[in-house]
């Protein structure tokens, strides 16, 4: 009898554990009244600001999410993440309901589900004006190239042919740009939208050639949250088909908006 009871209790605990790890779907979020968003701590404020009263506005992705939350009468709760390698484990561990600003790649699609496109993405080379400009991939692979740990930037640099000894991985963007400006690396690889925003802040940063094909910047949810994905997809599709998305692009990217989007899709 005791053995049977122990087996039954073990089965119940296993089911409870599985239910917890699977995380919340849209009805659970509505009942809770909070949408938990995992956001990169070093995200540009034009994309997602952490300030309570941001001078530029909440940022493109945060403004979209705030609009979504208002429409569905839930509160936006932000989970700040400082390490790209932890974003998917945080989501799968039910420490958040969605990840913002994440690029949809084949490897990631095995782990999580992606929404409709939020922003077009293409990787570009960046270099410093104190060095010779980079115009070809052959010139790129002869330099030490910086990327951020846990990001898809690493894969883009590897696919471009940057040899492992020349690939320098940094904990975050500020450290990567510091290395570029001090000559410790000779180039960076990053999405064109991020590069454009970085160039606004760092006048010594220069744009180089594109790498690879056009990709999509999306929001990621657990594969066990199909109703959340469906609800977000409807919202994003409506925003993209109307003038909401284009208005936000111009608001946060200004005169470079059309040029940036064109380069991302070329």
KATAVEN-V8987 format. One record per residue. N is the residue number from 1. RES is the residue in three letters. BURIAL is b if it has 9 or more other C-alpha atoms within 8 Angstrom, else e. Layout:
{{N & RES & BURIAL} {N & RES & BURIAL}}
//
This chain:
{{1 & UNK & e} {2 & UNK & e} {3 & UNK & e} {4 & UNK & e} {5 & UNK & e} {6 & UNK & e} {7 & UNK & e} {8 & UNK & e} {9 & UNK & e} {10 & UNK & e} {11 & UNK & e} {12 & UNK & e} {13 & UNK & e} {14 & UNK & e} {15 & UNK & e} {16 & UNK & e} {17 & UNK & e} {18 & UNK & e} {19 & UNK & e} {20 & UNK & e} {21 & UNK & b} {22 & UNK & b} {23 & UNK & b} {24 & UNK & b} {25 & UNK & b} {26 & UNK & b} {27 & UNK & e} {28 & UNK & e} {29 & UNK & b} {30 & UNK & b} {31 & UNK & e} {32 & UNK & e} {33 & UNK & b} {34 & UNK & b} {35 & UNK & b} {36 & UNK & b} {37 & UNK & b} {38 & UNK & b} {39 & UNK & b} {40 & UNK & b} {41 & UNK & e} {42 & UNK & e} {43 & UNK & b} {44 & UNK & b} {45 & UNK & b} {46 & UNK & b} {47 & UNK & b} {48 & UNK & b} {49 & UNK & b} {50 & UNK & e} {51 & UNK & e} {52 & UNK & e} {53 & UNK & e} {54 & UNK & b} {55 & UNK & e} {56 & UNK & e} {57 & UNK & e} {58 & UNK & b} {59 & UNK & b} {60 & UNK & b} {61 & UNK & b} {62 & UNK & b} {63 & UNK & b} {64 & UNK & e} {65 & UNK & b} {66 & UNK & b} {67 & UNK & e} {68 & UNK & b} {69 & UNK & b} {70 & UNK & b} {71 & UNK & e} {72 & UNK & e} {73 & UNK & e} {74 & UNK & b} {75 & UNK & b} {76 & UNK & b} {77 & UNK & e} {78 & UNK & e} {79 & UNK & b} {80 & UNK & e} {81 & UNK & b} {82 & UNK & e} {83 & UNK & b} {84 & UNK & b} {85 & UNK & b} {86 & UNK & b} {87 & UNK & b} {88 & UNK & b} {89 & UNK & e} {90 & UNK & b} {91 & UNK & b} {92 & UNK & b} {93 & UNK & b} {94 & UNK & b} {95 & UNK & b} {96 & UNK & b} {97 & UNK & b} {98 & UNK & b} {99 & UNK & b} {100 & UNK & b} {101 & UNK & b} {102 & UNK & b} {103 & UNK & b} {104 & UNK & b} {105 & UNK & e} {106 & UNK & e} {107 & UNK & e} {108 & UNK & e} {109 & UNK & b} {110 & UNK & e} {111 & UNK & b} {112 & UNK & b} {113 & UNK & b} {114 & UNK & b} {115 & UNK & b} {116 & UNK & b} {117 & UNK & b} {118 & UNK & b} {119 & UNK & e} {120 & UNK & b} {121 & UNK & b} {122 & UNK & b} {123 & UNK & b} {124 & UNK & b} {125 & UNK & b} {126 & UNK & b} {127 & UNK & b} {128 & UNK & b} {129 & UNK & b} {130 & UNK & e} {131 & UNK & e} {132 & UNK & e} {133 & UNK & b} {134 & UNK & b} {135 & UNK & e} {136 & UNK & e} {137 & UNK & b} {138 & UNK & e} {139 & UNK & b} {140 & UNK & b} {141 & UNK & b} {142 & UNK & e} {143 & UNK & b} {144 & UNK & b} {145 & UNK & b} {146 & UNK & b} {147 & UNK & b} {148 & UNK & b} {149 & UNK & b} {150 & UNK & b} {151 & UNK & b} {152 & UNK & e} {153 & UNK & b} {154 & UNK & b} {155 & UNK & e} {156 & UNK & b} {157 & UNK & b} {158 & UNK & b} {159 & UNK & e} {160 & UNK & b} {161 & UNK & e} {162 & UNK & b} {163 & UNK & e} {164 & UNK & e} {165 & UNK & e} {166 & UNK & b} {167 & UNK & b} {168 & UNK & b} {169 & UNK & b} {170 & UNK & b} {171 & UNK & b} {172 & UNK & b} {173 & UNK & b} {174 & UNK & e} {175 & UNK & b} {176 & UNK & b} {177 & UNK & e} {178 & UNK & e} {179 & UNK & b} {180 & UNK & b} {181 & UNK & b} {182 & UNK & e} {183 & UNK & e} {184 & UNK & e} {185 & UNK & b} {186 & UNK & b} {187 & UNK & b} {188 & UNK & b} {189 & UNK & b} {190 & UNK & b} {191 & UNK & b} {192 & UNK & b} {193 & UNK & e} {194 & UNK & b} {195 & UNK & b} {196 & UNK & b} {197 & UNK & b} {198 & UNK & b} {199 & UNK & b} {200 & UNK & e} {201 & UNK & e} {202 & UNK & e} {203 & UNK & e} {204 & UNK & b} {205 & UNK & b} {206 & UNK & b} {207 & UNK & b} {208 & UNK & b} {209 & UNK & b} {210 & UNK & e} {211 & UNK & b} {212 & UNK & b} {213 & UNK & e} {214 & UNK & b} {215 & UNK & b} {216 & UNK & b} {217 & UNK & b} {218 & UNK & b} {219 & UNK & b} {220 & UNK & b} {221 & UNK & b} {222 & UNK & b} {223 & UNK & e} {224 & UNK & e} {225 & UNK & b} {226 & UNK & b} {227 & UNK & b} {228 & UNK & b} {229 & UNK & b} {230 & UNK & b} {231 & UNK & b} {232 & UNK & b} {233 & UNK & b} {234 & UNK & e} {235 & UNK & b} {236 & UNK & b} {237 & UNK & b} {238 & UNK & e} {239 & UNK & b} {240 & UNK & b} {241 & UNK & e} {242 & UNK & e} {243 & UNK & e} {244 & UNK & e} {245 & UNK & b} {246 & UNK & e} {247 & UNK & e} {248 & UNK & b} {249 & UNK & b} {250 & UNK & b} {251 & UNK & e} {252 & UNK & b} {253 & UNK & b} {254 & UNK & e} {255 & UNK & e} {256 & UNK & e} {257 & UNK & b} {258 & UNK & e} {259 & UNK & e} {260 & UNK & b} {261 & UNK & b} {262 & UNK & e} {263 & UNK & b} {264 & UNK & b} {265 & UNK & b} {266 & UNK & e}}
//
